[in-house]
């Protein structure tokens, strides 16, 4: 019933649906403004690139959890996952501790290892069922406004930006 209600809600109020790309770009622009103010000059695309490198994955993970909780429907995420936590795991005592770890960018293996130390063996199947249903790996969305796309392969500019940010050098994900 809740599933059909949330579907009807979204059809009635399409403005309740938001774009990850647009909202992420707005966040990146705020970051650019703050960093530029600190530096006393316009940092341009370099600040946007830095936001993508430092914050996109965390931003995306938080928005994904909002989507699962039924708080905000993000159009780039699977419509059927909107409000999934309320439909499937409302009574599970395990969902909140698992979500707490997902919020800080822990992955499935991290959560499984943690759960093995914390929960009795009898609850491990529920942990695995929750992780399978949530499917954290399905929420890997490329940042479409990423200025790094303009920098091909092993660009010196990208390598310099990565060194400055303190992040390891790696090729951008596709």
Secondary structure, DSSP 4 states (H G I P E B T S, - for coil): -HHHHHHHHHHH-GGGEE-HHHHHHHHHHHHHHHHHHHHTS--THHHHHHHHHHHHHHHHHHHHHHHHHTS-EETTS-GGGTTHHHHHSTT-TTHHHHHHHHHTT--HHHHHHHHHHHS-HHHHHHHHHHHHHH-GGG-----TT-GGGGS-TT-HHHHHHHHHHTPPP-PPP-
